[in-house]
Amino acid sequence: MSETRRFSGKTTLVTGAAGNIGLAVARRMAREGSNVILLDLDRAKLEEAAASFDTDDVAIGSIVCDITDYAALENELDKAESAIGPVDYLFNNAGYQGAFAPIHDYPVEDFQRVVSIDLVGAFHVLRAVSRRMVARRSGSIVNTASMAGLQGPPNMGGYGSSKFGVVGLTQVASKDLAPHNIRVNAIAPALMGPGFMWDRQTELQASTNTQYFSTDPEQVKKEMIAGVPMRRLGDIEEIPGTVAFLLSEDASYITGVTMPISGGIL
Ligand SMILES: NC(=O)c1ccc[n+]([C@@H]2O[C@H](COP(=O)([O-])OP(=O)(O)OC[C@H]3O[C@@H](n4cnc5c(N)ncnc54)[C@H](O)[C@@H]3O)[C@@H](O)[C@H]2O)c1
């Protein structure tokens, strides 16, 4: 696909930017002319990610921050906006998958941890950034939900409920922010790989020993792919184009939508 430079002179904040999806989207936004502020909890991975940009026509900034800490987030955003520029676009994407266990065995602390990152953390970022956008009467936001937020997969109580929450947050925020000329959409990826997330997910589903999956991770992979109408995994590089589209003026009348990136699983 040919790319244009729809975001020249603008600034994009990407959370979870040291991770697979965040970095792929950050790279796409930079290629399309946007300055990028990379935010992640993991300092070492974030430094590596920032060093991987070989561009001299856009600015790349980094924020090491835990999105569960609202005060730290506000503080770091102030500094990054002063250094790089006001945030025009937000990819609100940091996330954590958590434990895999049926609800009656699901670890209580892990449930709280997943919700505090995937839902409360996403709200923190949305609040802190949209306040700034409201003051400027302009902005576009994409949240990362998941197919787990549109269907409730077994053994993923913390993650599934948090991602349902992200879909709800997207719908509420799209209405709250429409009067301020700000659009809010979400993506719902499913079964991306190969890679660490795919291996972890299939190994942990196999280990739950429930009726839904085989106890052999390789068999779980086959079972899951058999449930995808397109009969293959999604590639991480199939995500950035959709996010860039939703952030851009090409999607100027689209808000409140959660777009599955799922090979046909609905
Ligand atoms: N990969 C998939 O198959 C898949 C499918 C559906 C949804 N998702 C969602 O996509 C998003 C990105 O996932 P990914 O595959 O790139 O995973 P990843 O693990 O590669 O990246 C997630 C990043 O978020 C960061 N992070 C976690 N907690 C944080 C916190 N409290 N504060 C700041 N940063 C934090 C991590 O350090 C990591 O770099 C997540 O929200 C995930 O739930 C992924």
The ligand as an ORCA input file, in Angstrom:
! r2SCAN-3c Opt
* xyz 0 1
  N      -0.973     -8.889     20.296
  C      -2.233     -9.297     20.265
  O      -2.543    -10.406     19.824
  C      -3.326     -8.395     20.769
  C      -4.651     -8.721     20.458
  C      -5.652     -7.891     20.925
  C      -5.351     -6.755     21.656
  N      -4.050     -6.488     21.955
  C      -3.801     -5.278     22.736
  O      -2.892     -4.468     22.011
  C      -2.148     -3.650     22.917
  C      -0.678     -3.782     22.631
  O      -0.330     -5.151     22.729
  P       1.027     -5.768     22.146
  O       0.666     -7.016     21.440
  O       1.806     -4.731     21.427
  O       1.708     -6.187     23.528
  P       3.148     -5.853     24.116
  O       3.229     -6.599     25.393
  O       4.166     -6.073     23.054
  O       3.045     -4.279     24.407
  C       2.354     -3.727     25.498
  C       3.201     -2.591     26.049
  O       2.465     -1.927     27.087
  C       3.376     -1.572     28.102
  N       2.697     -1.406     29.382
  C       2.103     -2.387     30.138
  N       1.641     -1.865     31.283
  C       1.921     -0.535     31.267
  C       1.698      0.528     32.171
  N       1.082      0.319     33.348
  N       2.119      1.766     31.840
  C       2.743      1.981     30.656
  N       3.005      1.006     29.756
  C       2.594     -0.242     30.060
  C       4.364     -2.744     28.157
  O       5.588     -2.373     28.784
  C       4.513     -3.098     26.683
  O       5.626     -2.456     26.083
  C      -2.557     -4.099     24.324
  O      -3.546     -3.217     24.831
  C      -3.140     -5.482     24.085
  O      -4.077     -5.824     25.061
  C      -3.034     -7.266     21.516
*
